[in-house]
Each structure stands twice: as structure tokens, then as C-alpha cells.
């Protein structure tokens, strides 16, 4: 059964338009608070946010909701999503909340919820909360003497910085490395540069002046060209690009070339295989990861387990089957030895650890395989089911036959907009372009 308010990554939408309104956010606080009040202890919730202007509004509304049902609130202010997950576990909170729309523009926002173990909520728990959201909760509010309190945790940033630093092997430091980090004017703008500097690096920081409007604006992992220019200008050894809530990372090598999540997973997978750290003979990625990664891993005797698009599905597969490395091409890298969600800073530190051990330039360390030509095109449609049209089915079957064992085809509806995504990759770029164009034409005609 589909969920009514929750998507693949919490509740998300345009700020100050339903469901991201103060009224609804307050009710989310009430519903989630009631769902997680189990036992007789004093219950508490951890709340963090990124740097969007609307974060103030949503934060205050959530505080009102949680305290109105008798839950104490711990506020940490701007903080990466993985930091909120970590602090929820560390401080024994009953629930964690991150106010963020990740890599989206400032005028979007969202509410992500974490269970006490730091993992995102299951579909079942989200449905329980949704059921409460559709009820009148006025009779379930706390008595006046049982209202919750709100408290700011002043050392939260220092706690996360220390956690992140401990993920770099103790025998290594970053002395001698010049690192440019682009914080996307987002949640990691203080903690990420501080952690790198404390580990000994010479740090040049950009995207570290949030004003409520400039999060992800021509900066961060969605716009790495800004970082590319700075790396070249500063003649840096490496560039690190985070996204708005710092759960994603892309790398720029010393030559100014962008390194995506597929290459980063390859680096970590091979390193952890050599160190005997992989808990399974392989890693988990989505259907969008390049076939070159799959072939590279196969050469190491490792498998690539594929899931639908979304870090939620990657993590579910990792937990169910015991993998400790997974992620997405976009740079959402999940290393479950350290974190319950993607952590851009921690993933970057793991890559830096390999750079230090090998003593080679980032351009050599982070180029593990040659990506196959991959083409993605989107087709908008107003309604109906164009993928079920006979002409589209025929075009897809024909494309699969043409690609054979030398390519791959992924066609899926977007989960956030009325778009059909058509992706193909293969050894022959001309053939890949041809089959994508044929399918796009067939889908466009069926959707007209």
C-alpha cells in the first residue's frame, strides 16, 4: 500500500506549501512523538537541520508538536544528516529528525525521521505515523505539567567532528595535503572543514557562507564545476564536494577531473577487500551504476548487487544481506561500519586513507575503471501508462536485442515528477544513442 505523505526520503515539498507548512510540521511532531513514546522513561527527540531559510519555521513547528505531546527536544542546529543519525544513537534519543531537502534548491524542504538506532524508519512505522496524521490528536496532548522541554546541545558539532576523525586510521593524518572542500552552503559548512583541518590538512573552503537562500546554488556535489575551478586555481591535491545535507560526496582530482560515486565505491571496495574488511564478497548499488563498475568488481571476484534508485533501497539490501559497502553513482556512499546512512565526509576520509597508503596522486587512485558510455534522457507525460503501450514494449525489446551482452537498459518512471527516465549504456556509444532515441520517440508518441 503506497504511503500518503512519506516518499522515499521522508516528507518533502515546497516550503510553506502543503505538506511543508508549520501547521502540518507541528502535527508531524505530535504524531511521531506519540508513535515513539514507549516505556515509562522521559522521552526525547534529536532535531537537526540544514541552512535553508524555511528551516527556522519548520524547526519551531516541530518543537511545538513534540513538546505538546510530552517529548523533550534536543536541538543541534545546522548539522549533516549522518551527524543527526549518529547523535540520535549516541544520546539515546527515542527519535531523530533532520530538516532538509538534501540537494534540492532552498525553496524546498523536508522532514526525515530516524529511529533510535539511527536508521530511517520502516514503511510500517511511517504508515503508523500517517494514520495518526489523519486523526484529531487534540485529546492526546500532554497535561500541562507533562509538557516537554527544549534544550540546545552546544557541543554537538564537536561530537560529530571527533566521530568523523576516528574513521581515519590512527596511523594516518592529512599533513602535507592541500584540500579544497565545497560545503554547498549547507549543513556541513562548519564541521567538515574543521575535521579536515584538525587531521592536519591545509584546507581551502568554498560554499561555506550560507545565507538561507544559496544552499546548493551553483555549488556542491550537484554543481562540481565551481570546485573544479578552485582546485585548479589552488593547485590542490584533491577537491571534496558535499551536498546540502552532507550525505553525498563527489571528488575532484588534482587535474580537475570529477570522480563520481561509482569510482569512489570501487576505491573503497578494493581497499577493504585487500584489508579483509568486506563482510560480503561484493557491494550494493542501484540500477543506475555504470556497467564498468560491475565488470571491475567482477575482475576482483566481487559481485555488484543492484537495487532500485534511492539510498533507502541500497541500505535495506545491505542490512538484509550483510553488506557493509553500498551507494549510488550520485555520491551517496553508505559505509555501515561507521554510519547508518550516507556520510559525505566519512566517505571522503576513506578515499583519502587509500590515497595516503598508496602514496599516489588522486587521479591515479580514483580511476579504477573506464566507464561505459551511458546516456539518460527524460520524457514528460501528462497521464496514463505509456510504458504499457505495445509500440513502447516493442521498442524496448528491440533495444535489448541490439545491446545483447554488451550493454544494459534501464527504463523507469520518476518517483517525484511525471517523467519516464530512459537510460542505456554499452560498449558502442553510437548504438547506445540509437536505442535511447528510439525508445524516447516511442514513449513520447504513446504519451501524446
Buried (B, 14 or more C-beta within 10 A) or exposed (E): EEEEBBBBBBBBBBBBEEBBBBEBBBBBBBBBBBBBBEEEEEBBBBBBBBBBBBBEBBBBBBBBBBBBBBBBBBBBBBBBBBBBBBBBBBBEBBBBBBBBBBBBBBBBBBBBBBBBEBBBBEEEBBBBBBEBBEEEBEEBBBEEEEBBEBEEBEEBBEBBBEBBBEBBEEEBBBEEBBBBBBBBBBBBBBBBBBBBBBBEBBBBBBBBEBEEEBBBBEBBBBBBEBBBBBBBEBEBBBBBBBBBBBBBBBBBBBEBBBBBBBBBBBBBBBBBBEEEBBBBEBBBBBBBBBBBBBEBBEEBEBBBBBBBBBBBBBBBBBBEEEBBBBBBBBBBBBBBEBBBBBBBBBBBBBBBBBBBBEEEBBBEBBBBBEBBBBBEBEBEBEEEEBBEBEEBEEBBEBBBEBBEEBBBBBBBBEEEEEBBBBBBBBBBEEBBBBBBBBBBBBBBBBBE
